[in-house]
Amino acid sequence: MSDLSFAEVSARLQQRWPEHKIEPTLERVRRLVELLGDPQKAYPVVHLTGTNGKTSTARMIDTLLRETGLRTGRFTSPHLESVRERITLDGEPISEERFVGAYEEIAPYLDVVDAEQEHPLTFFEVMTAMAYAVFADAPVDVAVIEVGLGGSWDSTNVADGAVSVITPVAVDHAHLLGADPVTIAGEKSGIIKPGGTTVMAQQSLEVFEVLLRKAAEVGAQVAREGIEFGVVSRALAVGGQVVSLKGLGGEYDDLFLPLHGEYQAHNAATAVAAVEALLGASPETEGRVTTELLQAGFEQVTSPGRLEVVRNSPTIVVDAAHNPHGAEATAAAVSEAFQFQPLIGVLGCMKDKDVYGVLEAYEPIMETVVCTRNSFVERSMPAEELGQLAAEVFGEERVLVRPHLIDAIDDAIRLAEEDAVALGSGGVLVTGSVITAGEARALLVRKGKGEQ
C-alpha cells in the first residue's frame, strides 16, 4: 500500500517550478528519462504541437487508433478539473492509485536529478516522465503526446515522433516563443524528426515555408492540409456536423462528428492524416483506415471544454479559447451552431495573454460580457482590470464585473433568460482560459447533477 495519498502527491508536484515558468532546456528531463531506462523509446509516438487545436486533435487520434484495436496512451495539457486527465490509458484518465504509484516509482530519481542540476525538475518535466513511464509499463501500442509549450525544448521532445503533427500556428505565449507566427513556427518545428512523417494543418504560406524547410533538413516526409489531405465538405447536423474528408489513402464520406465548429472539421482531417501516416495508409494500399472505421471512431469523439454544452434552459456552453486566434474560431462556431438571442459572455482571462484581442473577437457576438476571475490568482487578470479593457471594446453599458465566477455565471443566466423573452432563446458562453472553462464546467456539471 502506498505511503502517500493522491492529494499529497498533487501537492508535491505543485511545489515544483510551475509549467508557465520556463527555462529552455531538455537537459534535466533527458537525464531523468535516461535514469528511468528511456521509457519513451518503448512505443511509437504521435507528437503534436501548434497554437490551437492540439488537445482536440490528440483526442481524435487517440479514439481512431483505439478503434483499430491498438492500446493507446495519451498525454495532454493543461487539465480541466483533475491532473489525472493529463495521462490516459485507452482513453481514460489513470486512477488516483496508479498516479500515486507512478510518482513513487520515479521519486528516487527526481532527487538524483535535482541534486545534479542547477535548477530542480519542473512540474511539467516530472509529469512528462511519469506519463512516459506509465505508458511503457502498461504497455501501450502507441502514445499520443501533446507538447506543453513550443516544441524544440518542450520536455516531451525527448521522444522522437514517428508522426509529428503541427496544428495551426498563431501568436500565443509571445514572451516565450516569439512575437510572430514565423518565429513561433521555428520553435514548434523542433518536433519534426528524421525519418518521420510530418502532418501539417492549414498554415500561412510563411509558416509552411518554415516547417517545410525543417522537414527537408532532417529528411522527414510531409503531408499538408489543402494538398495531400483536407476537408472536402461539411454540413451542420443535430449535435455536430457531417464531414467528408480527403485522406492520404482516399476519400471518406458522410462522417458524423459530434463537435461544433469548422475548426473541428479541420482537426478531424488532420487526425485522419496522422492515423494514416502511422498505419501506412496510402492511395496504393488499402491500409487499416476505412470509412467504416472512421465513422465508428468519430461517433465516440469528445472534447471536454471545447464548445461543450454543460446545461440547458438556458443553454450554457464552456470553451477553453484563450488567445485571439482561438477566440475567433469559437465566435464563428457559436454563431454557426447556435441561434442565441442574446448571447451573454462570461470571461475570465490570464493576464499574460492578448486579452484585448480576445475581447475584440467576442464583441460582435456577445450582447453583454460579464468579467470575472478564476481561482489561479497568480496569473489571472483581476475582474476589475478585465472590465476596464472590456469597456473599451464593448462600451460600459455592455459590461458587468463580478469577481467570483459563480456570481458571474448566475448573472449571465439571469440576463440570458430576461432578454430571451423578447428576443428568442438566450445562451451563455463561459470562456477566456482553460482554467475558467474547467472551473465553470465543474460548477455547472456538479450543480446540474444535484438538481436532477
PAMIBA-374852 format. One record per residue (C-alpha): residue in three letters; x, y, z. Coordinates in steps of 0.5 Angstrom, whole numbers, plus 500, padded with zeros to 3 digits. Layout:
# residues N
<type ALA&east X&north Y&up Z>
...
# end
This chain:
# residues 452
<type MET&east 500&north 500&up 500>
<type SER&east 503&north 507&up 498>
<type ASP&east 505&north 511&up 504>
<type LEU&east 503&north 518&up 500>
<type SER&east 496&north 520&up 498>
<type PHE&east 494&north 523&up 492>
<type ALA&east 493&north 530&up 495>
<type GLU&east 500&north 529&up 498>
<type VAL&east 503&north 527&up 491>
<type SER&east 499&north 533&up 488>
<type ALA&east 502&north 538&up 493>
<type ARG&east 509&north 536&up 492>
<type LEU&east 508&north 537&up 484>
<type GLN&east 505&north 544&up 485>
<type GLN&east 511&north 546&up 490>
<type ARG&east 516&north 545&up 484>
<type TRP&east 517&north 550&up 479>
<type PRO&east 510&north 552&up 475>
<type GLU&east 509&north 550&up 468>
<type HIS&east 508&north 557&up 466>
<type LYS&east 515&north 559&up 468>
<type ILE&east 520&north 556&up 463>
<type GLU&east 528&north 555&up 462>
<type PRO&east 529&north 553&up 455>
<type THR&east 533&north 546&up 456>
<type LEU&east 532&north 539&up 455>
<type GLU&east 538&north 537&up 460>
<type ARG&east 534&north 536&up 466>
<type VAL&east 529&north 532&up 463>
<type ARG&east 533&north 528&up 459>
<type ARG&east 537&north 526&up 465>
<type LEU&east 531&north 524&up 468>
<type VAL&east 529&north 519&up 463>
<type GLU&east 536&north 516&up 462>
<type LEU&east 536&north 514&up 469>
<type LEU&east 529&north 511&up 468>
<type GLY&east 531&north 507&up 462>
<type ASP&east 529&north 512&up 457>
<type PRO&east 521&north 509&up 457>
<type GLN&east 519&north 514&up 451>
<type LYS&east 523&north 509&up 447>
<type ALA&east 519&north 503&up 448>
<type TYR&east 513&north 505&up 443>
<type PRO&east 512&north 509&up 437>
<type VAL&east 510&north 517&up 439>
<type VAL&east 505&north 521&up 435>
<type HIS&east 507&north 528&up 437>
<type LEU&east 503&north 534&up 437>
<type THR&east 505&north 542&up 437>
<type GLY&east 501&north 548&up 435>
<type THR&east 498&north 554&up 438>
<type ASN&east 491&north 552&up 438>
<type GLY&east 487&north 545&up 437>
<type LYS&east 492&north 541&up 440>
<type THR&east 488&north 537&up 445>
<type SER&east 482&north 536&up 441>
<type THR&east 486&north 533&up 435>
<type ALA&east 490&north 529&up 440>
<type ARG&east 484&north 526&up 443>
<type MET&east 481&north 525&up 436>
<type ILE&east 488&north 521&up 434>
<type ASP&east 487&north 517&up 440>
<type THR&east 480&north 515&up 439>
<type LEU&east 481&north 513&up 432>
<type LEU&east 487&north 509&up 434>
<type ARG&east 483&north 505&up 439>
<type GLU&east 478&north 504&up 434>
<type THR&east 483&north 500&up 430>
<type GLY&east 485&north 495&up 436>
<type LEU&east 491&north 499&up 439>
<type ARG&east 492&north 500&up 446>
<type THR&east 494&north 508&up 447>
<type GLY&east 497&north 512&up 452>
<type ARG&east 495&north 520&up 451>
<type PHE&east 499&north 526&up 455>
<type THR&east 496&north 533&up 454>
<type SER&east 496&north 539&up 458>
<type PRO&east 493&north 543&up 461>
<type HIS&east 488&north 539&up 465>
<type LEU&east 481&north 542&up 466>
<type GLU&east 479&north 539&up 473>
<type SER&east 484&north 534&up 475>
<type VAL&east 491&north 533&up 474>
<type ARG&east 490&north 526&up 472>
<type GLU&east 487&north 528&up 466>
<type ARG&east 493&north 529&up 463>
<type ILE&east 495&north 522&up 463>
<type THR&east 490&north 517&up 460>
<type LEU&east 490&north 510&up 458>
<type ASP&east 486&north 507&up 453>
<type GLY&east 482&north 514&up 453>
<type GLU&east 481&north 514&up 461>
<type PRO&east 485&north 518&up 466>
<type ILE&east 489&north 514&up 470>
<type SER&east 487&north 512&up 477>
<type GLU&east 489&north 516&up 483>
<type GLU&east 492&north 510&up 486>
<type ARG&east 496&north 509&up 479>
<type PHE&east 498&north 516&up 479>
<type VAL&east 501&north 516&up 486>
<type GLY&east 505&north 509&up 484>
<type ALA&east 508&north 513&up 478>
<type TYR&east 510&north 518&up 482>
<type GLU&east 513&north 514&up 488>
<type GLU&east 517&north 510&up 482>
<type ILE&east 520&north 516&up 480>
<type ALA&east 521&north 520&up 486>
<type PRO&east 528&north 517&up 488>
<type TYR&east 531&north 519&up 481>
<type LEU&east 528&north 526&up 482>
<type ASP&east 532&north 527&up 488>
<type VAL&east 538&north 525&up 484>
<type VAL&east 537&north 530&up 478>
<type ASP&east 535&north 535&up 483>
<type ALA&east 542&north 535&up 486>
<type GLU&east 546&north 534&up 480>
<type GLN&east 543&north 540&up 476>
<type GLU&east 543&north 548&up 477>
<type HIS&east 535&north 548&up 478>
<type PRO&east 531&north 543&up 480>
<type LEU&east 526&north 539&up 476>
<type THR&east 520&north 543&up 474>
<type PHE&east 512&north 540&up 475>
<type PHE&east 512&north 539&up 467>
<type GLU&east 518&north 535&up 467>
<type VAL&east 516&north 531&up 472>
<type MET&east 509&north 530&up 469>
<type THR&east 512&north 528&up 463>
<type ALA&east 517&north 523&up 466>
<type MET&east 511&north 520&up 469>
<type ALA&east 507&north 519&up 463>
<type TYR&east 513&north 516&up 459>
<type ALA&east 514&north 511&up 465>
<type VAL&east 506&north 509&up 465>
<type PHE&east 506&north 508&up 458>
<type ALA&east 512&north 504&up 458>
<type ASP&east 509&north 500&up 464>
<type ALA&east 502&north 499&up 461>
<type PRO&east 505&north 497&up 456>
<type VAL&east 502&north 501&up 450>
<type ASP&east 502&north 500&up 443>
<type VAL&east 503&north 508&up 441>
<type ALA&east 503&north 514&up 445>
<type VAL&east 500&north 521&up 443>
<type ILE&east 504&north 526&up 446>
<type GLU&east 502&north 534&up 446>
<type VAL&east 507&north 539&up 448>
<type GLY&east 506&north 543&up 454>
<type LEU&east 509&north 549&up 450>
<type GLY&east 513&north 551&up 444>
<type GLY&east 517&north 545&up 441>
<type SER&east 524&north 544&up 441>
<type TRP&east 526&north 545&up 448>
<type ASP&east 519&north 542&up 451>
<type SER&east 520&north 537&up 456>
<type THR&east 516&north 532&up 451>
<type ASN&east 521&north 533&up 446>
<type VAL&east 526&north 528&up 449>
<type ALA&east 521&north 523&up 445>
<type ASP&east 522&north 522&up 437>
<type GLY&east 515&north 522&up 434>
<type ALA&east 514&north 517&up 428>
<type VAL&east 509&north 522&up 426>
<type SER&east 509&north 530&up 428>
<type VAL&east 503&north 534&up 428>
<type ILE&east 503&north 541&up 427>
<type THR&east 496&north 545&up 428>
<type PRO&east 495&north 552&up 426>
<type VAL&east 501&north 556&up 429>
<type ALA&east 499&north 563&up 431>
<type VAL&east 501&north 568&up 437>
<type ASP&east 501&north 566&up 444>
<type HIS&east 506&north 566&up 449>
<type ALA&east 509&north 571&up 445>
<type HIS&east 514&north 573&up 451>
<type LEU&east 517&north 566&up 451>
<type LEU&east 516&north 564&up 444>
<type GLY&east 516&north 570&up 439>
<type ALA&east 512&north 576&up 437>
<type ASP&east 510&north 573&up 430>
<type PRO&east 508&north 566&up 427>
<type VAL&east 514&north 565&up 423>
<type THR&east 519&north 566&up 429>
<type ILE&east 514&north 561&up 433>
<type ALA&east 514&north 556&up 428>
<type GLY&east 521&north 556&up 428>
<type GLU&east 521&north 554&up 435>
<type LYS&east 515&north 549&up 434>
<type SER&east 519&north 545&up 428>
<type GLY&east 523&north 542&up 433>
<type ILE&east 519&north 536&up 434>
<type ILE&east 520&north 534&up 427>
<type LYS&east 525&north 528&up 427>
<type PRO&east 529&north 525&up 422>
<type GLY&east 525&north 519&up 418>
<type GLY&east 519&north 521&up 421>
<type THR&east 512&north 524&up 418>
<type THR&east 510&north 531&up 419>
<type VAL&east 503&north 532&up 418>
<type MET&east 502&north 540&up 418>
<type ALA&east 495&north 543&up 419>
<type GLN&east 493&north 549&up 414>
<type GLN&east 498&north 555&up 416>
<type SER&east 500&north 561&up 413>
<type LEU&east 505&north 561&up 407>
<type GLU&east 511&north 564&up 411>
<type VAL&east 509&north 558&up 417>
<type PHE&east 509&north 553&up 411>
<type GLU&east 516&north 555&up 409>
<type VAL&east 519&north 555&up 416>
<type LEU&east 516&north 548&up 417>
<type LEU&east 518&north 545&up 410>
<type ARG&east 525&north 548&up 411>
<type LYS&east 526&north 544&up 417>
<type ALA&east 523&north 537&up 414>
<type ALA&east 528&north 538&up 409>
<type GLU&east 533&north 539&up 413>
<type VAL&east 532&north 533&up 417>
<type GLY&east 529&north 528&up 412>
<type ALA&east 522&north 528&up 414>
<type GLN&east 516&north 526&up 410>
<type VAL&east 511&north 531&up 409>
<type ALA&east 503&north 531&up 409>
<type ARG&east 500&north 538&up 408>
<type GLU&east 493&north 540&up 409>
<type GLY&east 490&north 543&up 403>
<type ILE&east 495&north 539&up 398>
<type GLU&east 495&north 532&up 401>
<type PHE&east 489&north 532&up 405>
<type GLY&east 484&north 536&up 408>
<type VAL&east 476&north 538&up 409>
<type VAL&east 472&north 536&up 402>
<type SER&east 465&north 539&up 405>
<type ARG&east 462&north 540&up 412>
<type ALA&east 454&north 541&up 414>
<type LEU&east 451&north 542&up 420>
<type ALA&east 448&north 537&up 424>
<type VAL&east 444&north 536&up 430>
<type GLY&east 449&north 535&up 436>
<type GLY&east 455&north 537&up 431>
<type GLN&east 457&north 536&up 424>
<type VAL&east 457&north 531&up 418>
<type VAL&east 464&north 532&up 414>
<type SER&east 467&north 529&up 408>
<type LEU&east 475&north 528&up 408>
<type LYS&east 480&north 527&up 404>
<type GLY&east 486&north 523&up 407>
<type LEU&east 492&north 520&up 405>
<type GLY&east 489&north 514&up 403>
<type GLY&east 483&north 516&up 400>
<type GLU&east 476&north 520&up 401>
<type TYR&east 472&north 519&up 407>
<type ASP&east 465&north 521&up 406>
<type ASP&east 459&north 522&up 411>
<type LEU&east 463&north 522&up 418>
<type PHE&east 459&north 525&up 423>
<type LEU&east 463&north 529&up 428>
<type PRO&east 459&north 530&up 435>
<type LEU&east 463&north 537&up 436>
<type HIS&east 461&north 544&up 433>
<type GLY&east 466&north 549&up 429>
<type GLU&east 469&north 549&up 422>
<type TYR&east 476&north 548&up 426>
<type GLN&east 474&north 542&up 429>
<type ALA&east 473&north 539&up 422>
<type HIS&east 480&north 541&up 420>
<type ASN&east 482&north 538&up 427>
<type ALA&east 479&north 532&up 424>
<type ALA&east 482&north 532&up 418>
<type THR&east 489&north 533&up 421>
<type ALA&east 487&north 527&up 426>
<type VAL&east 486&north 522&up 420>
<type ALA&east 492&north 524&up 416>
<type ALA&east 496&north 523&up 423>
<type VAL&east 493&north 516&up 424>
<type GLU&east 494&north 514&up 416>
<type ALA&east 501&north 516&up 417>
<type LEU&east 502&north 512&up 423>
<type LEU&east 499&north 506&up 420>
<type GLY&east 502&north 506&up 413>
<type ALA&east 495&north 508&up 409>
<type SER&east 497&north 511&up 402>
<type PRO&east 493&north 511&up 395>
<type GLU&east 497&north 505&up 393>
<type THR&east 495&north 501&up 400>
<type GLU&east 488&north 499&up 403>
<type GLY&east 491&north 500&up 410>
<type ARG&east 488&north 500&up 416>
<type VAL&east 484&north 506&up 415>
<type THR&east 477&north 505&up 412>
<type THR&east 470&north 510&up 412>
<type GLU&east 467&north 505&up 417>
<type LEU&east 473&north 505&up 422>
<type LEU&east 473&north 513&up 422>
<type GLN&east 465&north 513&up 422>
<type ALA&east 465&north 509&up 429>
<type GLY&east 471&north 512&up 431>
<type PHE&east 469&north 520&up 430>
<type GLU&east 462&north 518&up 433>
<type GLN&east 466&north 517&up 440>
<type VAL&east 470&north 523&up 440>
<type THR&east 469&north 528&up 446>
<type SER&east 473&north 534&up 447>
<type PRO&east 471&north 537&up 454>
<type GLY&east 471&north 544&up 455>
<type ARG&east 471&north 546&up 447>
<type LEU&east 465&north 549&up 446>
<type GLU&east 462&north 544&up 451>
<type VAL&east 454&north 545&up 453>
<type VAL&east 454&north 543&up 460>
<type ARG&east 447&north 546&up 462>
<type ASN&east 440&north 547&up 458>
<type SER&east 435&north 553&up 460>
<type PRO&east 439&north 557&up 458>
<type THR&east 444&north 554&up 454>
<type ILE&east 451&north 554&up 457>
<type VAL&east 457&north 553&up 453>
<type VAL&east 464&north 553&up 456>
<type ASP&east 470&north 554&up 452>
<type ALA&east 478&north 554&up 453>
<type ALA&east 480&north 559&up 448>
<type HIS&east 485&north 564&up 451>
<type ASN&east 488&north 567&up 445>
<type PRO&east 485&north 572&up 439>
<type HIS&east 486&north 566&up 434>
<type GLY&east 482&north 561&up 439>
<type ALA&east 477&north 566&up 440>
<type GLU&east 476&north 568&up 433>
<type ALA&east 475&north 561&up 432>
<type THR&east 470&north 560&up 438>
<type ALA&east 466&north 566&up 436>
<type ALA&east 465&north 563&up 429>
<type ALA&east 463&north 557&up 431>
<type VAL&east 458&north 559&up 436>
<type SER&east 455&north 564&up 431>
<type GLU&east 454&north 558&up 426>
<type ALA&east 452&north 552&up 431>
<type PHE&east 447&north 556&up 436>
<type GLN&east 442&north 561&up 435>
<type PHE&east 443&north 565&up 441>
<type GLN&east 439&north 571&up 442>
<type PRO&east 442&north 574&up 446>
<type LEU&east 449&north 571&up 448>
<type ILE&east 452&north 573&up 454>
<type GLY&east 459&north 572&up 455>
<type VAL&east 463&north 570&up 462>
<type LEU&east 470&north 572&up 461>
<type GLY&east 476&north 570&up 466>
<type CYS&east 483&north 571&up 463>
<type MET&east 490&north 570&up 464>
<type LYS&east 494&north 577&up 465>
<type ASP&east 500&north 575&up 460>
<type LYS&east 495&north 574&up 454>
<type ASP&east 493&north 578&up 449>
<type VAL&east 486&north 580&up 453>
<type TYR&east 485&north 586&up 448>
<type GLY&east 485&north 581&up 442>
<type VAL&east 480&north 576&up 446>
<type LEU&east 475&north 582&up 447>
<type GLU&east 475&north 584&up 440>
<type ALA&east 474&north 577&up 438>
<type TYR&east 468&north 576&up 442>
<type GLU&east 465&north 583&up 442>
<type PRO&east 461&north 582&up 435>
<type ILE&east 457&north 576&up 438>
<type MET&east 456&north 578&up 445>
<type GLU&east 450&north 582&up 448>
<type THR&east 454&north 583&up 455>
<type VAL&east 460&north 581&up 458>
<type VAL&east 461&north 579&up 465>
<type CYS&east 468&north 580&up 467>
<type THR&east 470&north 575&up 473>
<type ARG&east 477&north 572&up 475>
<type ASN&east 479&north 564&up 476>
<type SER&east 482&north 562&up 482>
<type PHE&east 489&north 562&up 479>
<type VAL&east 490&north 569&up 483>
<type GLU&east 498&north 569&up 481>
<type ARG&east 496&north 569&up 473>
<type SER&east 489&north 571&up 472>
<type MET&east 487&north 578&up 471>
<type PRO&east 483&north 582&up 476>
<type ALA&east 476&north 582&up 474>
<type GLU&east 476&north 590&up 475>
<type GLU&east 482&north 590&up 470>
<type LEU&east 479&north 586&up 465>
<type GLY&east 472&north 590&up 466>
<type GLN&east 476&north 596&up 464>
<type LEU&east 479&north 593&up 458>
<type ALA&east 472&north 590&up 456>
<type ALA&east 469&north 597&up 457>
<type GLU&east 474&north 600&up 452>
<type VAL&east 472&north 595&up 447>
<type PHE&east 464&north 593&up 448>
<type GLY&east 462&north 600&up 452>
<type GLU&east 461&north 601&up 459>
<type GLU&east 454&north 599&up 458>
<type ARG&east 455&north 592&up 456>
<type VAL&east 460&north 590&up 461>
<type LEU&east 459&north 588&up 468>
<type VAL&east 464&north 586&up 473>
<type ARG&east 463&north 580&up 478>
<type PRO&east 470&north 578&up 482>
<type HIS&east 467&north 571&up 483>
<type LEU&east 466&north 566&up 478>
<type ILE&east 459&north 563&up 481>
<type ASP&east 456&north 570&up 481>
<type ALA&east 458&north 572&up 474>
<type ILE&east 455&north 565&up 472>
<type ASP&east 449&north 567&up 476>
<type ASP&east 448&north 574&up 473>
<type ALA&east 449&north 572&up 466>
<type ILE&east 444&north 566&up 467>
<type ARG&east 439&north 572&up 469>
<type LEU&east 441&north 576&up 463>
<type ALA&east 440&north 571&up 458>
<type GLU&east 433&north 569&up 461>
<type GLU&east 431&north 576&up 462>
<type ASP&east 433&north 578&up 455>
<type ALA&east 430&north 572&up 452>
<type VAL&east 423&north 573&up 453>
<type ALA&east 423&north 579&up 448>
<type LEU&east 429&north 576&up 443>
<type GLY&east 429&north 569&up 443>
<type SER&east 433&north 563&up 446>
<type GLY&east 438&north 566&up 450>
<type GLY&east 445&north 563&up 452>
<type VAL&east 451&north 564&up 456>
<type LEU&east 459&north 563&up 454>
<type VAL&east 464&north 562&up 459>
<type THR&east 471&north 563&up 456>
<type GLY&east 477&north 566&up 457>
<type SER&east 482&north 561&up 459>
<type VAL&east 483&north 553&up 460>
<type ILE&east 482&north 555&up 468>
<type THR&east 476&north 559&up 467>
<type ALA&east 473&north 553&up 463>
<type GLY&east 475&north 548&up 468>
<type GLU&east 472&north 551&up 474>
<type ALA&east 466&north 553&up 470>
<type ARG&east 465&north 546&up 468>
<type ALA&east 466&north 543&up 475>
<type LEU&east 461&north 548&up 478>
<type LEU&east 456&north 547&up 473>
<type VAL&east 456&north 540&up 472>
<type ARG&east 456&north 538&up 479>
<type LYS&east 450&north 543&up 480>
<type GLY&east 446&north 540&up 474>
<type LYS&east 447&north 533&up 477>
<type GLY&east 445&north 536&up 484>
<type GLU&east 439&north 539&up 481>
<type GLN&east 436&north 532&up 478>
# end
